[in-house]
Amino acid sequence: MATINSHYNKLAAGYLFPEIARRTQAFLEANPGVEVMRLGIGDTTEPLTPAVVAGLHRGVDQLADVETYTGYGDYEGTTELREALVTRYAGYGVTLDPSEIFVSDGAKPDSANIQSIFGLENVVAVQDPAYPVYVDSNVIVGRTGVCVDGQYDGLVYMSCTEENGFFPDLPEGKVDLIYLCNPNNPTGAVATKAQLRKFVDYAREHKAVVIFDAAYCAYISDPDLPRSIYEVDGAGECAIEINSFSKDIGFTGVRLGWSVVPVGLVVEGTKPGRVNALWMRRQSTMFNGASNIVQEGALAAFTEAGKRECQDTVDYYMENARRIRTALETMRIRVYGGVHAPYLWMATPRGMGSWDFFDQLLAEAHVVGTPGAGFGPGGEGYFRLSAFGHHEDVARAVESIQQNLQL
Ligand SMILES: *Cc1c(COP(=O)(O)O)cnc(C)c1O
């Protein structure tokens, strides 16, 4: 008799975005003809840039010719792309070897899968609030108990609050795997090198591993802020970095990311190289390599034209962030983020529940956002607004909030 993986039963009911879709749909049915504006889902809206499109076309053309046709590629990605990434890291002052880079179909799958190379007995710490995949992937494999009041037994929650600037304090006691997302989704907070150093020092002291999701690093505009955790000395011994082409070159639907597993990373009982080899083993067993066409497209983003164009797209979104932030500040709403990340994190008016505020914002301003509670109990009382969107759509949503939201 077949049975299911019953750990799935522990997942807290109702994934965030389906519930948002359900409430939005119900509102539209009750209010026919009303147009709803979206500042909600974290998805890119602007087209691929000409350089990247040309790269994708090149990838297709290579497959069209018997002389250049290729089938399966290397599990870890093309040498050219991994070398281009090594060069990018060198620009941050970080020395990596191409053998430490694993190209994948995205940062979300890598974030979900990376836990599989670690023992089930590892104690996991997550930021609260957090991007849901870090928690859910660990729940599914049985690394937690049941969910009580929004928190899973056995997980360590690192509170991100207004008081700590939404960057967590070190976990109390000993944990083994620490997920950090920086710049942060959902809070839009960004860490200084000194803040990251505290976690790197902790991880080295406790032989813990930091799993660092840097999917939004392209949104950091202050040259003094670290783009990579490897800018911190010693991180190569204790950190895995996960990254994505989704948010910087618009590949959310195209699909491409990478992870860095340094050869020098060691955990209890392993020699240098073992963790790197384990991730290679995992990928070569469960994954057949990223699309060759897509990797050719990404490579084009490393050319001078590609870099300039993709930066322009990031700047375009950040202009939205600036507009949203300015408007909310004018309304005397407490708002965070939106400076080095495409997300704004606002305190709900009068501390109201984040789903209640979702309903109010939809009813009064016809704007859809994302309730903070959907990212963990620490998100209650907050609300995420996304800077992805066309300028004119964001401008209309912002105007409607200013004119129609009753504070
Ligand atoms: C969007 C996002 C990603 C990107 O995931 P992909 O699978 O590469 O599209 C990763 N982490 C966070 C926190 C994100 O918001």
The ligand as an ORCA input file, in Angstrom:
! r2SCAN-3c Opt
* xyz 0 1
  C      12.477     35.805     -6.612
  C      13.335     35.187     -5.556
  C      14.248     34.205     -5.882
  C      14.427     33.803     -7.326
  O      14.097     32.510     -7.525
  P      14.195     31.877     -8.993
  O      13.822     30.467     -8.751
  O      15.618     32.031     -9.422
  O      13.257     32.620     -9.877
  C      15.036     33.666     -4.898
  N      14.935     34.081     -3.622
  C      14.092     35.044     -3.276
  C      14.058     35.497     -1.876
  C      13.257     35.613     -4.219
  O      12.382     36.553     -3.875
*
